[in-house]
Amino acid sequence: MGIDVFSADEQSVLPVDVPRWAHLTKCVLEAQHIRGDVEVSLLFVDELTISSLNERFLGKSGPTDVLSFPLEDDFDPGGRSPDFGGTGPGALPEGDQMLVLLGDIVICPTVAAKNAEEHQVSFEDELALLVVHGILHLLGMDHEEDAEAEMMELRERELLAKFHVPASPPPA
C-alpha cells in the first residue's frame, strides 16, 4: 500500500486541483522519510466547516486557513496492538506492517485566497504552502517558539522549492 492520500474537495466556492495537492502531500511525506503503510486525509472545506472545527478543537472563533489533526503520536507499531508480534487472532504475519493513520489536514480555499492576496502570491502558491505546513504539523513540527518557527519555515521553503513550481509573477 505505501503512502495513501485520501483527498476530497468538500466546498464549491473555489476550484481546487485535488489530485495535484494529493501528489504534493505524498511527495512531502516521502521526503520526510515516512515509510510503510501510511494514510493521511487532505480535505478542502468551506469557511463554515473550518470555523466549526476551529472553535470545537482549538477554542478559536472564525475561519482559519489550515488545521491539522494528528491521529498517531508514535510511528512505532509496538504497543498499538496487543497481538503485534504475538500469535493471537489479531497478530500480523511476520514482515507485515500495521496501517498508520497519520491524520487529517483540513484547508479552507476561501481563506487561502484571502491570504494569497494579502501575501501577494498566487492562490496555488498559498495552497502549496498550506499543504506543506499541515503535513509538518502532522509530523510534530510546531511554531509556538521562535526557534521552532524558524525550523518549520526553513523546512517549508526547502520542500516547496523541491516539489512546487511557483506561479509566474503577474506582468508589470
C-alpha positions in Angstrom: 0.0 0.0 0.0 2.7 2.5 0.9 1.5 6.1 1.4 -2.2 6.6 0.7 -3.6 10.1 0.5 -7.4 10.3 0.7 -8.3 13.7 -0.7 -11.6 15.4 -1.3 -13.0 18.8 -2.2 -16.0 19.4 0.1 -16.5 23.0 -0.9 -17.8 24.6 -4.1 -16.6 28.2 -3.8 -13.2 28.0 -5.5 -11.9 25.2 -7.8 -9.2 23.1 -6.3 -6.9 20.7 -8.2 -7.3 17.9 -5.7 -5.0 15.4 -7.5 -2.2 18.0 -7.6 -2.4 18.6 -3.8 -2.6 14.9 -3.0 0.5 14.3 -5.1 2.3 17.1 -3.2 1.2 15.5 0.0 2.7 12.2 -0.9 6.0 13.7 -2.2 6.4 15.7 1.1 5.7 12.7 3.3 8.3 10.7 1.3 10.8 13.5 1.6 10.1 13.5 5.4 11.1 9.8 5.4 7.7 8.4 6.1 7.7 4.8 5.2 5.4 1.8 5.5 1.6 1.8 5.1 0.5 5.3 6.0 -2.8 7.0 5.4 -3.5 10.8 5.5 -6.6 12.7 4.6 -6.5 16.0 2.8 -9.8 17.9 2.8 -10.8 21.2 1.3 -13.8 22.7 3.1 -15.8 25.9 3.2 -15.5 28.7 5.8 -18.4 27.4 7.9 -16.9 24.0 8.3 -13.4 25.2 9.2 -14.9 27.7 11.6 -16.7 25.0 13.3 -13.6 22.8 13.6 -11.5 25.7 14.7 -13.9 26.5 17.5 -14.5 22.9 18.5 -10.9 21.8 18.6 -8.9 24.9 19.2 -11.4 27.1 21.0 -11.0 29.9 18.5 -13.8 31.6 16.6 -13.9 32.2 12.9 -12.4 30.6 9.9 -8.7 29.7 9.6 -6.6 28.6 6.6 -5.4 25.1 7.7 -5.9 22.7 10.6 -4.0 19.5 11.2 -5.4 16.7 13.3 -2.6 14.1 14.0 -4.0 10.6 14.8 -0.9 8.8 15.6 1.5 10.0 18.3 4.1 7.3 17.7 5.0 5.8 14.4 6.4 2.6 16.1 3.8 0.0 15.8 4.9 -1.7 19.0 2.3 -1.3 21.7 -0.6 -0.3 19.5 -1.9 -3.8 19.1 -1.9 -6.3 21.9 -1.1 -9.0 19.5 1.6 -7.2 17.5 4.5 -9.6 17.3 2.4 -12.3 19.1 0.5 -15.3 17.9 -3.1 -14.4 18.8 -6.0 -13.8 16.4 -5.0 -10.2 15.9 -1.4 -11.0 15.2 0.2 -9.8 11.9 2.1 -12.2 9.8 5.9 -11.7 10.1 7.0 -8.9 7.9 3.6 -7.3 7.6 3.1 -3.7 8.9 0.2 -2.1 10.6 -1.5 0.8 8.8 -0.5 4.1 10.4 -3.4 6.6 10.3 -1.2 9.7 10.3 -4.1 12.2 10.5 -6.2 14.8 8.7 -5.3 18.1 7.0 -8.2 20.5 6.5 -7.7 23.5 4.3 -10.2 26.3 3.5 -9.6 27.6 0.0 -11.5 30.9 0.5 -9.3 31.8 3.5 -6.3 30.7 1.4 -7.4 33.0 -1.4 -7.6 36.0 1.0 -4.2 35.1 2.4 -2.7 34.9 -1.1 -3.9 38.3 -1.9 -2.5 39.7 1.4 0.8 37.9 0.9 0.9 38.9 -2.8 1.3 35.3 -4.0 -0.8 33.2 -6.3 -3.7 31.1 -4.9 -1.8 27.9 -5.9 1.4 29.1 -4.1 -0.7 29.7 -0.9 -2.4 26.3 -1.2 1.0 24.6 -1.6 2.3 26.3 1.5 -0.8 25.2 3.5 -0.4 21.6 2.4 3.2 21.5 3.4 2.5 23.4 6.6 -0.3 21.0 7.5 1.9 18.0 6.9 4.7 19.3 9.0 2.2 19.8 11.9 1.0 16.2 11.5 4.6 15.1 11.8 5.1 17.0 15.1 6.6 20.3 14.0 5.2 23.5 15.5 5.8 27.2 15.6 4.9 28.1 19.1 8.5 29.1 20.0 10.7 31.3 17.8 13.3 28.6 17.2 10.6 26.0 16.3 9.0 28.5 13.9 12.3 29.2 12.2 13.0 25.5 11.7 9.5 24.9 10.4 9.6 27.8 8.0 13.0 26.7 6.7 11.7 23.1 6.1 8.6 24.6 4.3 10.8 26.6 2.0 13.0 23.6 1.3 10.0 21.3 0.5 8.3 23.9 -1.6 11.5 24.6 -3.6 11.8 20.8 -4.3 8.2 19.9 -5.1 6.2 23.1 -6.0 6.6 25.1 -9.2 5.6 28.7 -8.1 3.2 30.6 -10.3 4.7 33.1 -12.7 4.5 36.7 -11.3 1.8 38.8 -12.9 3.1 41.0 -15.7 4.1 44.5 -14.6 
